[in-house]
Amino acid sequence: MAADRHIAIAGGGVAGLTTALAIAGSGTRVTVCEQAGRFEEVGAGLQVSPNAWRVLQTLGIADRLLPRSVAPHAIRMRRGRDGRQIARVPLGEAAEARWGAPYRVVHRADLQAALVEAVEKTPAITLRTDTHITGFEAKPGGLGVRAEAGPPVACDGLIGADGLWSSIRAQITGEGPPVYSGKVAWRATIPEDAIPHGLDPLETGLWLGRDAHLVQYSVRAGRELNVVAIFADRWSEPGWSAPGDRETVIARFADWHPLARALVAAPQTWVKWALADRAPLKHWGHGPVTLAGDAAHPMLPFMAQGAAMGIEDGHVLGQCLSAGAEIEPAFRAYETRRMQRTARVQREARHNGEIYHLGSIAGRARDTALRLMPTDRLLQRFDWLYGWGRR
Ligand SMILES: Cc1cc2nc3c(=O)[nH]c(=O)nc-3n(C[C@H](O)[C@H](O)[C@H](O)COP(=O)(O)OP(=O)(O)OC[C@H]3O[C@@H](n4cnc5c(N)ncnc54)[C@H](O)[C@@H]3O)c2cc1C
């Protein structure tokens, strides 16, 4: 059975491509159906925590990414208004020693390029671009996956990795649109020569304020600085990259510390993304159909774990489908292994969003608690997350 089975994956994002690489290794033919005509440079930076980097190492992707990524020495948390340090979480060697793999930051396009390159070199994987999947139906002896144009894709199993607005999830659950958070992420990159003085490019910066926060870290081997500004906003259109008005973001941080103001003034262009998630699901699939990545467990970015969870999903699918396992029991075993962990990250991401954006007395209480926390305790809080998969 395993040698000639064919699995289709809807969506060629981080989750879909990682899953393709992980399951093709088990002797399965895979077709990845991606709606886009080409893989564009969507988004900007991605923090790849040790739990995800470890999977990329297993798949041979980490080596390709090493020269294009950065390992920050630490995360420095500061108060937005006056720049006062709240806490410094050591990463670098401390992260690698504690969690068994490095904590690195990459440009999303570099990760996607490394995954596409590996997929294209894997004979068992076919990558079909310009293929928008609209749903699936059971056929005698398998499945038909419907594409907007062209004939259905005949396969034995289907993995919906088609993101936040997944059509495969909609068919499985009958759910409506995702839940908008009332917060919008603004994203930009700053070229090396325009990085404001006073920022250590080898540190990830996290600036906290009432109803807003800023994150900055280096990507592309230090040649660019990635900046994310998140603040409350009623705008809620779907999509990755609506243009954002530079003056709006500058005005939003006008009463923050000069370095934070310099950070948001440096980029010439911004794109924005209305943040949405969904509550954890009780069932991810049925029969020979399952979900992975944001399609399965869309989350707010306040744990920096959405892509990491999709990468972990791919790895576990690879393990469950290996050694000739039948598709349906393998998919159910995969769901059982993934649901609790991803639901916890979804919940913690929502909670972190509230904690990050506290103001006045509650914000000061948060800062004091973090300031007083011993470094080991700061790190220990992430053991369950970043230590995943460590032998
Ligand atoms: C501001 C921000 C910061 C973030 N920072 C981090 C971070 O630091 N670390 C981290 O791990 N995560 C981070 N994330 C989360 C991460 O970006 C997502 O969780 C991740 O990209 C999800 O990957 P995916 O492959 O599941 O979905 P997507 O990236 O959405 O990919 C889905 C793919 O499917 C395609 N598709 C959609 N519908 C169809 C269809 N019907 N037919 C065919 N193809 C289809 C799409 O074109 C796309 O290529 C962040 C998110 C945001 C918004």
The ligand as an SDF file (V2000), in Angstrom:
LIG
                    3D

 53 58  0  0  0  0  0  0  0  0999 V2000
    2.5570   39.3100   12.2310 C   0  0  0  0  0  0  0  0  0  0  0  0
    2.8260   37.8320   12.2390 C   0  0  0  0  0  0  0  0  0  0  0  0
    4.0160   37.3550   12.7590 C   0  0  0  0  0  0  0  0  0  0  0  0
    4.2600   35.9870   12.8000 C   0  0  0  0  0  0  0  0  0  0  0  0
    5.4500   35.5440   13.3300 N   0  0  0  0  0  0  0  0  0  0  0  0
    5.6690   34.2270   13.4240 C   0  0  0  0  0  0  0  0  0  0  0  0
    6.9040   33.7420   13.9570 C   0  0  0  0  0  0  0  0  0  0  0  0
    7.7800   34.5310   14.3340 O   0  0  0  0  0  0  0  0  0  0  0  0
    7.0990   32.4010   14.0560 N   0  0  0  0  0  0  0  0  0  0  0  0
    6.1390   31.5100   13.6550 C   0  0  0  0  0  0  0  0  0  0  0  0
    6.3620   30.2860   13.7770 O   0  0  0  0  0  0  0  0  0  0  0  0
    4.9660   31.9360   13.1190 N   0  0  0  0  0  0  0  0  0  0  0  0
    4.7130   33.2620   12.9920 C   0  0  0  0  0  0  0  0  0  0  0  0
    3.5530   33.6970   12.4400 N   0  0  0  0  0  0  0  0  0  0  0  0
    2.5530   32.7230   11.9940 C   0  0  0  0  0  0  0  0  0  0  0  0
    2.8610   32.1610   10.6320 C   0  0  0  0  0  0  0  0  0  0  0  0
    3.0920   33.1960    9.7220 O   0  0  0  0  0  0  0  0  0  0  0  0
    1.7070   31.2720   10.1530 C   0  0  0  0  0  0  0  0  0  0  0  0
    1.2350   30.4880   11.2040 O   0  0  0  0  0  0  0  0  0  0  0  0
    2.1820   30.3670    9.0340 C   0  0  0  0  0  0  0  0  0  0  0  0
    2.5740   31.1320    7.9210 O   0  0  0  0  0  0  0  0  0  0  0  0
    1.0830   29.3870    8.6310 C   0  0  0  0  0  0  0  0  0  0  0  0
    1.5710   28.5630    7.6190 O   0  0  0  0  0  0  0  0  0  0  0  0
    0.5580   27.6810    6.7780 P   0  0  0  0  0  0  0  0  0  0  0  0
    1.3890   27.0200    5.7430 O   0  0  0  0  0  0  0  0  0  0  0  0
   -0.2620   26.8570    7.6760 O   0  0  0  0  0  0  0  0  0  0  0  0
   -0.4550   28.7250    6.1170 O   0  0  0  0  0  0  0  0  0  0  0  0
   -0.1490   29.8680    5.0520 P   0  0  0  0  0  0  0  0  0  0  0  0
    1.1880   30.4610    5.2470 O   0  0  0  0  0  0  0  0  0  0  0  0
   -1.3220   30.7680    5.0670 O   0  0  0  0  0  0  0  0  0  0  0  0
   -0.1070   29.0650    3.6820 O   0  0  0  0  0  0  0  0  0  0  0  0
   -1.2610   28.5620    3.1040 C   0  0  0  0  0  0  0  0  0  0  0  0
   -0.9830   28.3780    1.6210 C   0  0  0  0  0  0  0  0  0  0  0  0
   -2.1180   27.7980    1.0230 O   0  0  0  0  0  0  0  0  0  0  0  0
   -2.4590   28.4980   -0.1410 C   0  0  0  0  0  0  0  0  0  0  0  0
   -3.9080   28.3450   -0.2940 N   0  0  0  0  0  0  0  0  0  0  0  0
   -4.8770   28.9170    0.4520 C   0  0  0  0  0  0  0  0  0  0  0  0
   -6.0900   28.4970    0.0340 N   0  0  0  0  0  0  0  0  0  0  0  0
   -5.8630   27.6320   -0.9690 C   0  0  0  0  0  0  0  0  0  0  0  0
   -6.7150   26.8380   -1.7910 C   0  0  0  0  0  0  0  0  0  0  0  0
   -8.0290   26.8630   -1.6220 N   0  0  0  0  0  0  0  0  0  0  0  0
   -6.1570   26.0440   -2.7470 N   0  0  0  0  0  0  0  0  0  0  0  0
   -4.7990   26.0020   -2.8900 C   0  0  0  0  0  0  0  0  0  0  0  0
   -3.9420   26.7470   -2.1570 N   0  0  0  0  0  0  0  0  0  0  0  0
   -4.4770   27.5290   -1.2030 C   0  0  0  0  0  0  0  0  0  0  0  0
   -2.0010   29.9140    0.0970 C   0  0  0  0  0  0  0  0  0  0  0  0
   -1.7640   30.5970   -1.1140 O   0  0  0  0  0  0  0  0  0  0  0  0
   -0.7110   29.6890    0.8890 C   0  0  0  0  0  0  0  0  0  0  0  0
    0.4020   29.5210    0.0540 O   0  0  0  0  0  0  0  0  0  0  0  0
    3.2910   35.0720   12.3340 C   0  0  0  0  0  0  0  0  0  0  0  0
    2.0960   35.5540   11.7980 C   0  0  0  0  0  0  0  0  0  0  0  0
    1.8640   36.9110   11.7350 C   0  0  0  0  0  0  0  0  0  0  0  0
    0.5790   37.4060   11.1600 C   0  0  0  0  0  0  0  0  0  0  0  0
  1  2  1  0
  2  3  1  0
  2 52  2  0
  3  4  2  0
  4  5  1  0
  4 50  1  0
  5  6  2  0
  6  7  1  0
  6 13  1  0
  7  8  2  0
  7  9  1  0
  9 10  1  0
 10 11  2  0
 10 12  1  0
 12 13  2  0
 13 14  1  0
 14 15  1  0
 14 50  1  0
 15 16  1  0
 16 17  1  0
 16 18  1  0
 18 19  1  0
 18 20  1  0
 20 21  1  0
 20 22  1  0
 22 23  1  0
 23 24  1  0
 24 25  2  0
 24 26  1  0
 24 27  1  0
 27 28  1  0
 28 29  2  0
 28 30  1  0
 28 31  1  0
 31 32  1  0
 32 33  1  0
 33 34  1  0
 33 48  1  0
 34 35  1  0
 35 36  1  0
 35 46  1  0
 36 37  1  0
 36 45  1  0
 37 38  2  0
 38 39  1  0
 39 40  1  0
 39 45  2  0
 40 41  1  0
 40 42  2  0
 42 43  1  0
 43 44  2  0
 44 45  1  0
 46 47  1  0
 46 48  1  0
 48 49  1  0
 50 51  2  0
 51 52  1  0
 52 53  1  0
M  END
$$$$
